[in-house]
């Protein structure tokens, strides 16, 4: 019985890892930008005044895909993965 409960708990905790990752529109392009010893993965799309969308700790720029899609018709949307997060590299010192 305990083993079954433990297995169920493990499955429940892993469920968020199986969630779909939001996708950016095809009109966005990704590039790497070298800054302060790391390569930042940045997505850019749209036209108009620039807007920079920054994610919080433990997230990636992917979280902004739905908002970026909504803003691309009126703004140039810039969405980086912060250093050490997502597809950006980790700094050499940690």
C-alpha positions as CSV (number, residue, x, y, z in Angstrom):
1,X,0.0,0.0,0.0
2,X,2.8,2.4,1.0
3,X,4.6,1.7,-2.3
4,X,1.4,2.5,-4.3
5,X,1.0,5.8,-2.5
6,X,4.6,6.6,-3.1
7,X,4.3,5.9,-6.8
8,X,1.2,8.0,-7.1
9,X,2.9,10.9,-5.3
10,X,5.9,10.6,-7.7
11,X,3.6,10.7,-10.7
12,X,1.7,13.7,-9.4
13,X,4.9,15.6,-8.8
14,X,6.2,14.9,-12.3
15,X,3.0,16.1,-14.0
16,X,4.1,19.8,-14.4
17,X,7.2,18.5,-16.3
18,X,4.9,17.1,-18.9
19,X,3.1,20.4,-19.6
20,X,3.2,21.8,-23.1
21,X,5.7,24.6,-23.6
22,X,4.1,27.7,-25.3
23,X,5.4,28.2,-28.8
24,X,6.4,31.6,-30.4
25,X,4.8,32.5,-33.7
26,X,6.8,31.5,-36.8
27,X,7.4,35.2,-37.5
28,X,9.8,35.3,-34.5
29,X,13.5,34.5,-35.0
30,X,16.0,33.3,-32.4
31,X,19.6,34.4,-32.0
32,X,22.4,34.2,-29.6
33,X,23.8,37.4,-28.1
34,X,27.2,37.4,-26.4
35,X,27.2,39.5,-23.2
36,X,29.4,39.5,-20.1
37,X,30.9,36.0,-20.8
38,X,27.6,34.2,-21.6
39,X,25.6,33.6,-24.7
40,X,22.0,34.8,-24.2
41,X,19.3,33.1,-26.3
42,X,17.0,35.8,-27.5
43,X,13.7,35.7,-29.5
44,X,12.7,38.8,-31.6
45,X,9.6,39.5,-33.6
46,X,7.1,42.1,-34.6
47,X,7.3,45.7,-35.7
48,X,7.0,49.0,-33.9
49,X,8.3,50.4,-30.6
50,X,10.5,47.9,-28.8
51,X,9.3,46.1,-25.7
52,X,11.5,43.8,-23.6
53,X,9.8,40.9,-21.8
54,X,11.9,39.4,-18.9
55,X,11.0,36.2,-17.1
56,X,11.3,35.5,-13.4
57,X,13.6,33.1,-11.6
58,X,13.0,29.5,-12.5
59,X,11.2,30.4,-15.7
60,X,12.3,30.9,-19.3
61,X,11.3,33.3,-22.1
62,X,8.9,30.7,-23.3
63,X,6.4,31.8,-20.7
64,X,5.9,35.0,-22.7
65,X,5.0,33.3,-26.0
66,X,1.2,34.0,-25.8
67,X,1.8,37.7,-24.9
68,X,4.5,38.1,-27.5
69,X,2.0,36.8,-30.2
70,X,-0.5,39.4,-29.0
71,X,2.0,42.3,-29.1
72,X,3.8,41.5,-32.4
73,X,1.4,43.5,-34.6
74,X,2.2,46.7,-32.7
75,X,5.6,46.2,-31.1
76,X,9.0,44.8,-31.7
77,X,9.1,42.1,-29.0
78,X,12.4,41.1,-27.5
79,X,12.4,38.0,-25.2
80,X,15.7,36.7,-23.8
81,X,16.3,33.7,-21.6
82,X,18.3,35.2,-18.7
83,X,21.8,34.0,-18.0
84,X,21.9,30.4,-16.8
85,X,18.2,29.9,-17.7
86,X,16.5,28.2,-20.6
87,X,18.7,28.1,-23.7
88,X,21.2,30.8,-22.4
89,X,24.6,29.6,-21.3
90,X,25.7,29.5,-17.7
91,X,28.5,31.9,-16.6
92,X,31.9,30.2,-16.1
93,X,32.0,31.1,-12.3
94,X,28.6,29.6,-11.6
